[in-house]
Amino acid sequence: MNFLKKNIFNVLFVAFLLVIVLVPDAKALLLKGLMQIGFYQPNVSTQEKMLSTNLEGIKFKNVKGELVDLGDLRGKVIFLNFWTTWCPPCRAEMPSLNKLYQTFKTDKSIVFIFADADGELAKASAFMRERKYELPVYRVESEIPEQIFKGTLPTTVIFDKEGRLSFHHEGMANYADQKIIDFLRKLKGN
């Protein structure tokens, strides 16, 4: 008991670290807090150089079984996010993604696709419902070029109306940031 009294702060610190490492929601909460104080801001200013991409044949399927081919979305801005339910950085950025989606969800010139990289639509949809997110969940139904997704979670890419890769970010970010909102408005022409 004497040992515990002398080392209470060390014990608490180790317990805190274990919780952060072992509980995905705890780690996500810590990362979300870091995003809110200004860390993990998406950098749209370096995305001046747009890469030409052939989006034909890149397909996703939603929970209703509807298939979306990115090549058919020419003329629309495409916001594509790769994530999984078990990924703490993915969980941390979800509130900001949901806020961004709420800003543009009625805008027909922007399409949002939240692709569960594990392909577990039922689990991903349940995750969204439990947390009251309205994000449209899809699973990957084709090969994804490495220029778009190399496997890092989360990864977010944005294509302009011509299908050019305009933004690519690996890792979490605060997508409720005004810079992203302005960037999307610029891409859609407003």
Secondary structure, DSSP 8 states (H G I E B T S, - for coil): -HHHHHTHHHHHHHHHHHHHHH-HHHHHHHHHHHHHTT-S----TT--S-B----TT-EEEETT--EEEGGGGTTSEEEEEEE-TT-HHHHHHHHHHHHHHHHHTT-TTEEEEEEETT--HHHHHHHHHHTT----EEEE-S---TTT--S-SSEEEEE-TTS-EEEEEES---TTSHHHHHHHHHHHT-
